[in-house]
Amino acid sequence: MTSFDTSPRLDVWRALPALAVVFVMLATTGWTALRSHRESTSLQASLAAWEHGSIHGRRLPDPAAAPARLARFFTSLTPRERDRLAHRYPLAVGNMNGAPAPLRYQANRIAIDQARRAEKKRMHDDRLSTAGQQDAGRRMDRYRSLLRPGRHILAFDPEGSGRVAEVFGDLTTAQRVSVVVPGVDTDLLTFQRTYRRYSAPVGMAEALYAAEQAAGPTIRTAVIAWADYTSPDGLGVDAATGLRAQEGALRLNALLRALPGRSTVSMFCHSYGSVVCGVAAPGMPRRVADIAVAASPGMRVTRAAHLRTKARVWAMRDATDWVQDVPYLELGGLGHGADPVSSAFGARVLSARDARGHGGYFEPGTDSLRNLADIGVGAYGAVTCARQDEACRSGLSGATTAGRA
């Protein structure tokens, strides 16, 4: 991290050109694609209805109660009772940490279908502009895609730009769970893409899940594409500050504390997602064994040790990634701190050969994806380090070493 040895006022003036570069980079790399947010009301309405609801004369538990308590409540119900709650309060149940994953999938299918039907009506609403009707059509297409058989939607909120999370694999029986945390300009409509497929959360998670099955075919894995936070957007300071990361970190840790079973968890955090993971790190449960960041603008600390986590911290960056030109500093809340791939930071630096720029770390056939998959299955002995000293493998003698052939 850059150090200054002159007066504080001079420090500020010297940093201004660097901060200007931050905004130029944000404006020219897709970080600042304009879109509008609306405050979430449907989910809040469903939660409010839940709070006033009952079943067989019993008040329903606080939806913000500890996941273990909520899990016990749902376990005490019959399948018919759980089904009734999913239909009565689909958004509340679908987003409730502590509810069984299969029940959340069911509830979210109901909520998504309701949202699809609402957007279908909006497509033909004469009170909307042509652009509004087209937006309704795009959202309806997204909902229709999310409703395809075999998709497991763990979280869903249609309000504003939308939030969503999807599971690949069996979350309930998995031995190892990977969580993909994407960066800026992530919303309902960008959750998956046809063009540049592996730069979107669904493509990232699908590629990682397939690579993990190849790296550890006998290990039961699950991958979560987690876009259940409001990422930065718009032309402004959002992407250069930690506000969205702080909000996202609370939601992320709530998810991690509610994951079923005793599976080992690995975090895979891309771009601004690494800021979210950096802020969340001190509060992550002990079952989180690894935090791997790719294309990181910083984790809002100067050293990996300052993350205050027992998890191993990994970092990678492709040589062609524009993020390397973003000033790695923090001043007055702007910027995200030190460069995670620098020697001084202290992360285990992995090879990202052939990552194909800022959005290509999850492209099949790349060193970056293979390394991420090896971490996901605990095959630490198979990872490819970025530096000749292979310091990224230090202290891993007790870890799993079986990996790709």
Steps between C-alpha positions, in 0.01 A plus 500: 500500500634847414637689801524879533753678719388862456221706652142364495379783273773428246418129524145572386612708202751237393235228519244689291654402162499135606138522606417663168645194330266286710197681363630492142547125529154457646348704220676314219486136606135420548504573874266793458228378268200708598193335645245595763414344834162488668468420866395143573134484605368157400746309717436735791125456454537122503713517815247732666218257417709214644556695822124531547426143391441178686462130442255295705469788741877528550677824417765463235858558619690821443632478140824662622551236772814289507511250211518207744176608665324542167632161386349338811168670429482370143608152612206494742251547215344240277574512125149632442553781752830600343335500159223723631750755633691499171183584308377757752829684549718407202746791513539478877563124499712513185741745659494371857836384631424187701224371274593168331659556160242289310220704657672823400527371143128421501401836649717692254348317204161623620631855548674504162187378323299776668760754386492355147124542478522856630759593237291337228219738588737796502616413148151593376434787738420809289596726789864395460738646246640280226824477698304397810318227308829376356653488849202297617559260210865454592413433862230253400752313285740486795229362730404243240863389486523476879192274496656239275498149651805414704585854610538549876443862598612556858412870522285731290379858529342655188492858625731769369773353283440161663704260713541126448710201604511155339641164612678247278525156657340369820549757774364270768742210445805689373833442671638824361307812405635779279345847497557727199468870585486718185585867461336821380212530259357168612123479515209286391552567129878445506484192723565293190611582148519331164781725377803492732326223688771438757518862611151474657421329834316202351777429249766540769325256732423247225861502383634468854262214582605306189869565570462387861337175388798444271752590773337288771257251347448316830426817697141618534500870414251781462552849360290807577477786250436772757365826357286567805634846571459841337821554309634846409368665189467840342748773424628600843698389799305181584755264347791687659359481854419218739135586562355228278764259630393565859137434415592193296726362773210487744290304253789273404582404859132438571502247215822335617372457855186331365663245268387148588724223634869525579640545151825690449440832322721683250437857384574609142474875472533686170575871453283707738386168646845480658424825683183337635699197611766716659244685709319175586813302588520579874142382551512187284437173687798275568383248241623744231842354417598711198443849362623528141483834318542564130533837325480672836507881538587440866346347813495818712802392704876546458593140577328162485560458873277801563200310365486328840407160362640149540420431135782474245509810281576451129530758224546501123510753220550454128775707339250657259246599766435876506439491876877503552494866396257604773688678783522266797436742783228616736450866580197650668294192424592494131698205365531151642851476644804292411546276196417139603756353256787715632767326707439739789133403525581142597241301301585175323537615138372260235559479127228655286654412167256525206236665717409723203469838670287629782196280438672179393616331820231230484553414133537122455853392415674781690752466780285736704192273493706186565659666802167615635355151458798341679441731794129420490562127545795543737761378252753759611799298384382538140478878488732693269673792669573826320854531633798269492532475877156337521434677829130449437538135608671569833338342803277268299664171599189387685263589220361282227753453221303288255423705193477499129712255309 
